[in-house]
Amino acid sequence: PNFWTNPEEAVMKAYQMTDETILDKSGELGRGGSTAVTAILIDGEKLVIANVGDSRAVLCRKGAAKQLSVDHEPDKERSEIENKGGFVTLLP
């Protein structure tokens, strides 16, 4: 997808491609996890937010914080993670 015509789709595709690359190289990389947040302001009018893991996008307006994303927490998503072949561990 073209970023300028469909930024939401382009960001989602970038996250998916990154996830696929990490999964493809998991044998080399070993066990681990990742977290990320992306915020893109387009023409000063449109804000595109994406997040993975427990990274959080927060906007501060006049001193008040507003959460813009939802944290992805393994304990809350354990069954979905395990159904897709992943695992949740408390080990570092």
N, C-alpha and C positions, 0 to 999 in steps of 0.2 A: 504493500500500500504506500501511496505517496503521502509523506508527512504533511504537506501543506494542504492537501485536499481532504485528508482524513487522519488528523493527528492522533485521535484516540486509538484507531485501528493500528497505526504505525507503532505507537508506544507498546500496545499489547503484543504485537508481533515481535518487537525487539525483546520484550521480557520472555516470550515463549522461546525464541531462538537462543537466548542466554541460558534458559533452563535446560533446553535440549543439549546444548554444548556441555554444560556442567554434568548432566547425566551421562553423556557419551564418554566423558573423560573421568568418570567417577572412579574407575579402577586405578588411574594414575594419581588422582587427587586425594583419594582416601575418603574416609568418613568425615562429614562436616556439614555445614549449613551456610546459608547466606541470608542476608537481609538488605533491602534497598528501598529507597523512596525517590521518585522523580517528580519534579514540579516544573512545568513549562508554561510560561505566560506568553500568550500569542497576541501580538498587536495591542498589548496593554488592556485587553478586554476579556480574553478567554483563558481560563486556567485549567490545564490538564494535569491531573494527579494520578500517579500509579504507585503501588507499594507491594512489597513481598516481605513476609516475615513480620517481625514486631517493630519495624520502622514506622514512624508516624509522621504524617504531614500536618502541620499546625499553622494556622494563620493568626497573626496578632493584629487586631484592629482596635485602636484607641486604648491600648493596654489590656485588652481582653483576649484570651486565647480561645480559638475555635478549632476543634479537631476536624480535619478534612478527609481523613482516611480511616479505615478500620484495620486494627492490628490483626494479623494472622497468627494465632497462638496455637502451637502444636497440641497442647492438651485439649483444647476445645475442638480441634480438627483431627484428632487421632484416628478415628475410624476411616475418614476419607483418605488420609495419608496412607494408612496401612492397606486399604483396598486398592490403592494405585501402586502397591509394591514398595512403599517407603516404610520408614520406621521412626519412632519417637523414643528418645533416650534422655536420661538425666545426666549422662556422662558428658564431660567436656569434649 
